[in-house]
Amino acid sequence: MAMKSIDTSKGRLRSTYIAIMIPLGVAINYIGGQLATSLGLPIYLDSIGTAIVAAIMGPWIGAASGVLFNIVSSLISGNIMASLFGICNIGTGLIVGYMARYGRFKKIIPDIAIATVLVAIWNAATGAPIAMAVYGGIDGNAGTNVMIAAFQNMGRDLFSSAFIARIPTNLLDKGIACLVAWLILMKLPENLQKLNGTKAN
């Protein structure tokens, strides 16, 4: 007797995947962030988990995983205000998640390129004012801080320097996150690729 296929987009199986993927996304973000900090990399690597979860499970699950990471990491660091960077991760989760859901996360060009640009702009636009409020404009990323100082030396104010400096940093950082998420999503079986609520084109 042939086994019936399971609809992985509904019911208990989806709930099980959510329970697994949210903390997994938090762990990947935390490990990536710690790795970037310890190696002094000019990128953050703390949104890879968010992008992976969003691509596989959908926008709101990805966003939830991202926000939870920022809350956990801020509690660990003792700076609860840093949890405001969760706004950046919400955007990452929603952009990647909705693009994956509507079949716009299948090709490097143009899909991943567009996702990277959108996520990078969102993170630069929201990250700059948050960094101003939390850290006075700078943050823990050496590469970003060097560029901020360079733009200030050219006569720009701190806020515009903080915004502009984050664009190239985020293009590289979010490009890595989107590419990793895409590679993992494409390697999954077709039924698991539909966990994100994929809509027919």
C-alpha positions as CSV (number, residue, x, y, z in Angstrom):
1,M,0.0,0.0,0.0
2,A,1.5,3.3,-1.0
3,M,2.1,5.8,1.7
4,K,0.3,9.2,1.5
5,S,2.5,12.2,1.1
6,I,2.6,14.5,4.0
7,D,1.8,18.2,3.6
8,T,4.7,19.7,5.4
9,S,3.3,23.2,5.3
10,K,0.6,22.5,7.8
11,G,-0.1,20.8,11.1
12,R,2.2,19.3,13.7
13,L,5.1,18.7,11.4
14,R,5.4,22.4,10.6
15,S,5.2,23.2,14.3
16,T,8.0,20.7,15.0
17,Y,10.2,22.4,12.3
18,I,9.4,25.8,13.8
19,A,10.5,24.6,17.3
20,I,13.7,23.4,15.8
21,M,14.5,26.2,13.3
22,I,14.0,29.2,15.5
23,P,16.6,28.3,18.1
24,L,18.9,27.0,15.3
25,G,18.7,30.3,13.7
26,V,19.6,32.1,17.0
27,A,22.6,29.8,17.5
28,I,23.9,30.3,13.9
29,N,23.6,34.1,14.3
30,Y,25.3,34.0,17.7
31,I,28.2,31.8,16.5
32,G,28.6,33.9,13.3
33,G,28.6,37.2,15.3
34,Q,31.2,35.9,17.8
35,L,33.4,34.6,15.0
36,A,33.3,37.9,13.2
37,T,34.1,39.8,16.4
38,S,36.9,37.4,17.5
39,L,38.6,37.5,14.1
40,G,38.1,41.3,13.7
41,L,36.3,40.8,10.4
42,P,34.8,43.9,8.7
43,I,31.4,42.2,8.6
44,Y,28.9,41.0,11.2
45,L,27.9,37.5,10.2
46,D,25.0,37.7,12.7
47,S,22.1,37.4,10.3
48,I,22.9,34.2,8.4
49,G,20.6,32.2,10.7
50,T,17.8,34.7,10.2
51,A,18.1,34.4,6.4
52,I,18.3,30.6,6.5
53,V,15.2,30.3,8.8
54,A,13.3,32.9,6.7
55,A,14.0,31.1,3.4
56,I,13.0,27.7,4.8
57,M,10.2,28.6,7.2
58,G,8.8,31.9,5.9
59,P,9.1,35.6,6.7
60,W,7.6,35.8,10.2
61,I,9.4,32.7,11.6
62,G,12.6,34.1,10.2
63,A,11.9,37.5,11.7
64,A,11.1,35.9,15.1
65,S,14.3,34.0,15.1
66,G,16.2,37.2,14.3
67,V,14.6,39.2,17.1
68,L,15.1,36.4,19.6
69,F,18.8,36.3,18.7
70,N,19.2,40.1,19.3
71,I,17.4,39.8,22.7
72,V,19.5,36.8,23.8
73,S,22.8,38.4,22.6
74,S,21.9,41.7,24.3
75,L,21.2,39.9,27.6
76,I,24.5,38.0,27.3
77,S,26.5,41.2,26.6
78,G,24.6,43.1,29.4
79,N,23.5,45.8,27.0
80,I,19.7,45.4,26.7
81,M,19.5,48.5,24.4
82,A,21.4,46.4,21.8
83,S,18.2,44.4,21.4
84,L,16.9,47.3,19.2
85,F,19.1,45.9,16.4
86,G,16.3,43.2,16.2
87,I,14.6,45.7,13.9
88,C,17.3,45.1,11.4
89,N,16.8,41.3,11.7
90,I,13.0,41.7,11.3
91,G,13.6,43.3,7.9
92,T,16.1,40.6,6.9
93,G,13.6,37.9,7.8
94,L,10.7,39.5,6.0
95,I,12.5,40.4,2.8
96,V,14.1,37.0,2.4
97,G,11.0,35.1,3.6
98,Y,8.6,36.8,1.3
99,M,10.9,36.5,-1.7
100,A,11.3,32.8,-1.0
101,R,7.6,32.4,-0.5
102,Y,6.7,34.0,-3.8
103,G,9.4,32.2,-5.8
104,R,11.8,35.0,-6.0
105,F,14.7,33.3,-4.2
106,K,15.7,30.7,-6.8
107,K,18.5,32.3,-8.9
108,I,21.6,34.2,-7.9
109,I,20.9,36.7,-10.7
110,P,18.5,38.5,-10.2
111,D,16.9,37.0,-7.1
112,I,19.8,36.8,-4.6
113,A,21.3,40.0,-5.9
114,I,18.0,41.8,-5.4
115,A,17.5,40.3,-1.9
116,T,21.0,41.3,-1.0
117,V,20.5,44.9,-2.0
118,L,17.1,45.2,-0.3
119,V,18.4,43.7,2.9
120,A,21.5,45.8,2.9
121,I,19.6,49.0,2.4
122,W,17.2,48.1,5.2
123,N,19.9,47.2,7.6
124,A,21.9,50.4,6.8
125,A,18.8,52.6,7.1
126,T,17.7,51.1,10.4
127,G,21.1,50.2,11.9
128,A,22.5,53.8,11.6
129,P,19.9,55.5,13.9
130,I,20.0,52.5,16.3
131,A,23.8,52.7,16.5
132,M,23.5,56.4,17.2
133,A,21.1,55.7,20.1
134,V,22.9,52.7,21.5
135,Y,26.6,53.4,20.8
136,G,26.8,57.0,19.8
137,G,27.1,56.2,16.1
138,I,29.8,53.6,16.2
139,D,29.5,49.9,16.9
140,G,31.6,46.8,17.6
141,N,32.6,46.4,13.9
142,A,36.0,47.7,13.2
143,G,35.5,47.9,9.4
144,T,32.4,50.0,9.7
145,N,34.0,52.3,12.3
146,V,37.0,52.9,10.1
147,M,34.7,54.0,7.3
148,I,32.7,56.2,9.6
149,A,35.8,58.0,10.7
150,A,36.9,58.4,7.0
151,F,33.6,59.9,6.0
152,Q,33.7,62.3,9.0
153,N,37.2,63.4,7.9
154,M,35.7,64.3,4.6
155,G,33.3,66.6,6.3
156,R,30.2,64.5,6.7
157,D,28.2,64.5,10.0
158,L,28.2,61.4,12.2
159,F,24.7,60.2,11.2
160,S,25.2,60.3,7.4
161,S,28.7,58.8,7.9
162,A,27.2,56.0,10.0
163,F,24.6,55.3,7.3
164,I,26.9,55.5,4.3
165,A,29.6,53.3,5.9
166,R,27.1,50.6,6.6
167,I,26.0,50.2,2.9
168,P,29.2,48.4,1.6
169,T,29.6,46.5,4.9
170,N,26.0,45.2,4.7
171,L,26.2,44.5,1.0
172,L,29.0,42.0,1.7
173,D,27.6,40.7,5.0
174,K,24.0,40.3,3.8
175,G,25.2,38.9,0.4
176,I,26.9,36.1,2.4
177,A,23.7,35.5,4.4
178,C,21.4,35.4,1.4
179,L,23.8,33.2,-0.6
180,V,24.1,30.7,2.3
181,A,20.3,30.6,2.8
182,W,19.8,30.1,-1.0
183,L,22.3,27.3,-1.1
184,I,20.7,25.5,1.8
185,L,17.1,26.0,0.5
186,M,18.1,24.7,-3.0
187,K,19.6,21.5,-1.4
188,L,16.4,20.7,0.5
189,P,13.8,18.1,-0.9
190,E,10.9,19.7,-2.7
191,N,8.5,19.1,0.1
192,L,10.7,20.9,2.6
193,Q,11.1,23.9,0.2
194,K,7.4,24.4,0.7
195,L,7.6,24.9,4.5
196,N,7.8,28.7,3.8
197,G,4.3,28.7,2.3
198,T,5.4,28.9,-1.3
199,K,2.8,30.4,-3.5
200,A,2.3,29.3,-7.1
201,N,3.7,31.7,-9.7
